[in-house]
Amino acid sequence: MHRVRRDDVFTPDRPAVVAERHELAADNGAHSHDFLELAVVVSGTATHVSVTGEQELSRGSVALLRPGDWHGYRECRELVVHNVYVGPEMFQRELAWLRAEPHIGRLLHTSGHVSRLDGGALAVVEAALPAAVGGHITQVGALLCLLGGAAASLGEPAARGAGTHPAVLLAVRELEGDPRRSWSVDDLAALAHVSSAHLARTFTAQLGISPMAYLNRLRAERAAALLIETDLPVAAIGRQVGWSDPNYASRRFRQSFAMSPSDYRARFSAPAPAR
């Protein structure tokens, strides 16, 4: 069911969005991806297993996994899942405007979140998903439907005219653009022309994660991709993503994925391509 390498999923020179339909009647073992995944259940039931724990899935459930997140399904009963795979760069380029929407911005920065579409949103998504399997434009449309429905589950819409603070958006762009840099909240605040306290408070309130925790999450995600796609030594990967101390790198990685870098590689490395 799963492919872990982004090169096996996305077509060059096309938007990095792909939709697939899967029917599962048996357990699907834990696996990881080098991209963001939204999995929407259209029928059946299962138990979703991830780093955040176990959650029961049924019609209308949507699981969002950030790059590097591992997950699997067990106790599948006639489970039908539509997966929408998204390259994170989509939210830095074509869909960057979505981050200004407070609920969607928070959703995109929440790992392992399982939400539930209401009846109206599920009907729209269910109509869009079959067509999305065949074309890139409809895949992007299905993605927008999914994000809107999933974000709505986070709570009441923000006040009219409200949006993610420009300083928060700038900080996210800077961190994603150069996660190897030894960032501090003071550095980000200076770039955004706000106080450090204001940036830290607003960033955490709007995205559900602190600036430095988000930086470490980005580094862990990039380390995860290198672990499953390369044979580089673990210490070298840590240095490449911005962690010079191997012990510190291991602790931070474990904080994101609940296992050491070596265990992650052993469990989720992509098989060598057939020759």
C-alpha positions as CSV (number, residue, x, y, z in Angstrom):
1,M,0.0,0.0,0.0
2,H,2.7,2.5,0.8
3,R,5.7,4.1,-0.9
4,V,8.1,6.0,1.2
5,R,10.2,7.8,-1.4
6,R,8.8,11.0,-2.9
7,D,10.4,10.3,-6.2
8,D,8.2,7.2,-6.5
9,V,5.1,9.2,-5.8
10,F,5.3,12.7,-7.5
11,T,5.7,13.4,-11.2
12,P,8.5,15.9,-12.1
13,D,7.3,19.3,-13.2
14,R,3.8,18.8,-11.8
15,P,2.2,20.0,-8.6
16,A,3.3,17.7,-5.8
17,V,-0.2,16.3,-5.0
18,V,-1.3,12.7,-5.7
19,A,-4.5,10.9,-4.7
20,E,-4.9,7.1,-4.3
21,R,-7.7,4.8,-3.2
22,H,-7.0,1.7,-1.1
23,E,-9.1,-1.1,0.2
24,L,-7.8,-2.9,3.3
25,A,-9.1,-6.1,4.8
26,A,-6.0,-6.9,6.8
27,D,-3.5,-5.1,9.0
28,N,-1.2,-2.7,7.3
29,G,2.1,-2.4,9.1
30,A,3.7,0.8,10.3
31,H,5.4,2.8,7.6
32,S,6.7,6.3,7.1
33,H,6.7,8.8,4.2
34,D,8.9,11.6,3.0
35,F,5.9,13.8,2.4
36,L,2.7,14.9,4.0
37,E,-0.3,12.6,3.9
38,L,-4.0,13.1,4.5
39,A,-5.9,9.8,4.8
40,V,-9.7,10.0,4.7
41,V,-11.8,7.0,5.6
42,V,-14.9,6.7,3.4
43,S,-16.1,3.3,4.7
44,G,-15.3,0.6,7.2
45,T,-13.4,0.8,10.5
46,A,-9.9,0.3,11.8
47,T,-7.5,1.2,14.6
48,H,-5.0,3.9,13.5
49,V,-1.5,3.4,15.1
50,S,1.0,6.2,15.2
51,V,3.5,8.0,17.4
52,T,0.6,9.8,19.1
53,G,-1.1,6.5,20.1
54,E,-4.0,4.4,18.9
55,Q,-7.2,6.0,17.6
56,E,-10.4,4.4,16.2
57,L,-11.2,5.3,12.6
58,S,-14.6,5.1,10.9
59,R,-16.4,6.9,8.0
60,G,-15.4,10.5,7.9
61,S,-12.1,10.2,9.9
62,V,-9.1,12.0,8.5
63,A,-5.6,11.4,9.7
64,L,-2.9,14.0,8.9
65,L,0.7,12.9,9.0
66,R,3.6,15.3,8.5
67,P,6.8,14.1,6.7
68,G,8.6,11.5,8.7
69,D,5.5,10.5,10.8
70,W,5.0,6.8,10.9
71,H,1.6,5.1,11.1
72,G,-0.3,1.9,10.3
73,Y,-3.7,0.3,10.5
74,R,-4.8,-2.8,12.4
75,E,-8.2,-4.5,12.9
76,C,-9.3,-3.3,9.5
77,R,-12.9,-4.2,8.7
78,E,-13.8,-3.4,5.1
79,L,-11.7,-0.3,5.3
80,V,-11.6,2.0,2.3
81,V,-9.2,4.9,2.5
82,H,-8.4,7.7,0.1
83,N,-4.9,9.0,0.6
84,V,-3.8,12.4,-0.6
85,Y,0.0,12.9,-0.6
86,V,1.4,16.4,-0.6
87,G,5.0,17.6,-0.9
88,P,5.5,20.2,1.9
89,E,6.9,22.6,-0.7
90,M,3.3,23.1,-1.9
91,F,2.6,25.1,1.2
92,Q,5.7,27.3,0.6
93,R,4.8,28.0,-3.1
94,E,1.5,27.3,-4.8
95,L,-0.6,27.0,-1.7
96,A,1.4,29.4,0.6
97,W,-1.7,31.6,0.9
98,L,-3.4,28.8,3.0
99,R,-1.1,29.4,5.9
100,A,-2.7,32.8,6.5
101,E,-5.9,30.9,7.4
102,P,-5.6,30.3,11.1
103,H,-7.2,26.9,11.4
104,I,-5.5,25.5,8.4
105,G,-2.2,26.9,9.5
106,R,-2.6,25.2,12.9
107,L,-3.7,21.9,11.2
108,L,-0.6,21.8,9.0
109,H,1.7,22.1,12.0
110,T,0.0,19.4,14.0
111,S,1.5,15.9,13.7
112,G,-0.7,12.9,13.9
113,H,-3.9,14.8,14.1
114,V,-7.1,12.8,13.5
115,S,-10.1,14.8,12.8
116,R,-13.7,14.1,11.6
117,L,-15.4,15.6,8.7
118,D,-19.0,16.7,9.2
119,G,-21.7,15.4,6.9
120,G,-21.5,18.3,4.5
121,A,-17.7,18.3,4.2
122,L,-17.6,14.6,3.8
123,A,-20.1,14.7,0.9
124,V,-18.0,17.3,-0.9
125,V,-14.8,15.4,-0.3
126,E,-16.3,12.1,-1.2
127,A,-17.5,13.5,-4.5
128,A,-14.0,15.1,-5.3
129,L,-11.8,12.2,-4.3
130,P,-12.6,9.6,-7.1
131,A,-12.0,12.3,-9.8
132,A,-8.8,13.3,-8.0
133,V,-7.2,9.9,-8.7
134,G,-7.0,10.9,-12.4
135,G,-5.8,14.5,-12.7
136,H,-3.6,17.1,-11.0
137,I,-6.1,19.9,-11.0
138,T,-8.8,17.8,-9.3
139,Q,-6.1,16.4,-6.9
140,V,-5.4,20.0,-5.7
141,G,-9.2,20.6,-5.5
142,A,-9.7,17.5,-3.4
143,L,-6.8,18.6,-1.2
144,L,-8.4,22.0,-0.5
145,C,-11.7,20.3,0.3
146,L,-10.0,18.0,2.7
147,L,-8.0,20.7,4.4
148,G,-11.1,22.9,4.8
149,G,-13.2,20.1,6.3
150,A,-10.4,18.9,8.6
151,A,-9.5,22.4,9.8
152,A,-13.2,23.0,10.7
153,S,-13.0,20.2,13.2
154,L,-10.4,22.2,15.2
155,G,-13.1,24.6,16.5
156,E,-15.1,27.7,15.7
157,P,-13.9,29.8,12.8
158,A,-11.6,32.7,13.8
159,A,-13.1,36.2,14.0
160,R,-13.9,37.8,10.6
161,G,-10.8,39.3,9.1
162,A,-8.5,37.6,11.5
163,G,-5.6,35.6,10.1
164,T,-2.2,34.1,11.1
165,H,0.0,37.0,12.2
166,P,2.5,38.2,9.6
167,A,5.4,37.8,12.0
168,V,4.4,34.1,12.5
169,L,4.3,33.5,8.8
170,L,7.7,35.2,8.3
171,A,9.2,33.1,11.1
172,V,7.8,29.9,9.5
173,R,9.3,30.8,6.1
174,E,12.7,31.6,7.6
175,L,12.8,28.3,9.7
176,E,11.7,26.2,6.7
177,G,14.1,28.0,4.4
178,D,17.2,27.3,6.5
179,P,16.6,24.8,9.3
180,R,20.4,24.1,9.7
181,R,21.0,27.7,11.0
182,S,21.4,28.1,14.7
183,W,18.2,30.1,15.1
184,S,17.0,31.8,18.2
185,V,13.6,33.4,18.9
186,D,15.5,36.7,19.2
187,D,16.8,36.2,15.6
188,L,13.3,35.6,14.2
189,A,11.8,38.4,16.2
190,A,14.4,40.9,14.9
191,L,13.6,39.9,11.3
192,A,9.8,40.3,12.0
193,H,10.3,43.6,13.9
194,V,8.4,42.4,17.0
195,S,9.6,41.5,20.5
196,S,10.8,38.0,21.2
197,A,8.1,37.5,23.8
198,H,5.4,38.6,21.4
199,L,6.6,36.3,18.6
200,A,7.0,33.3,20.9
201,R,3.5,33.8,22.4
202,T,1.8,34.4,19.1
203,F,3.5,31.6,17.3
204,T,2.6,29.1,19.9
205,A,-1.0,30.3,20.2
206,Q,-1.6,30.2,16.5
207,L,0.3,27.1,15.4
208,G,0.1,25.0,18.6
209,I,3.9,24.7,18.8
210,S,6.7,27.0,19.8
211,P,9.2,28.4,17.3
212,M,12.1,26.3,18.6
213,A,10.0,23.2,18.8
214,Y,9.0,23.7,15.2
215,L,12.7,24.1,14.2
216,N,13.5,20.8,15.9
217,R,10.5,19.2,14.2
218,L,11.8,20.4,10.8
219,R,15.2,19.0,11.5
220,A,13.8,15.7,12.6
221,E,11.7,15.5,9.4
222,R,14.7,16.1,7.2
223,A,16.7,13.6,9.2
224,A,14.0,11.0,8.8
225,A,14.1,11.5,5.0
226,L,17.8,11.1,4.9
227,L,17.6,8.0,7.1
228,I,15.2,6.2,4.8
229,E,16.7,7.4,1.5
230,T,20.5,7.4,2.1
231,D,23.2,5.3,3.7
232,L,24.8,8.3,5.4
233,P,25.9,7.7,9.0
234,V,23.5,8.8,11.6
235,A,26.0,11.3,13.0
236,A,26.5,12.8,9.6
237,I,22.8,13.2,9.1
238,G,22.5,15.0,12.4
239,R,25.2,17.5,11.3
240,Q,23.6,17.9,8.0
241,V,20.2,19.0,9.5
242,G,21.7,21.3,12.1
243,W,22.5,19.0,15.1
244,S,26.2,18.9,15.7
245,D,26.0,16.8,18.9
246,P,25.0,13.1,18.2
247,N,23.5,12.6,21.6
248,Y,21.4,15.8,21.4
249,A,20.3,14.8,17.9
250,S,19.2,11.4,19.0
251,R,17.1,12.9,21.9
252,R,15.5,15.4,19.6
253,F,14.7,12.8,17.0
254,R,13.2,10.5,19.5
255,Q,11.1,13.3,20.8
256,S,9.4,13.6,17.4
257,F,9.2,9.9,16.4
258,A,9.4,7.9,19.7
259,M,12.4,5.9,18.5
260,S,16.1,6.5,17.9
261,P,17.5,7.4,14.4
262,S,19.0,3.9,14.1
263,D,15.8,2.2,15.0
264,Y,13.9,4.4,12.6
265,R,16.2,3.5,9.8
266,A,16.1,-0.2,10.5
267,R,12.3,-0.2,10.6
268,F,11.3,2.1,7.7
269,S,14.2,2.3,5.2
270,A,12.9,2.0,1.6
271,P,13.9,-1.3,-0.1
272,A,16.6,-1.0,-2.7
273,P,15.1,-0.6,-6.2
274,A,14.9,-3.8,-8.3
275,R,17.6,-4.1,-11.0
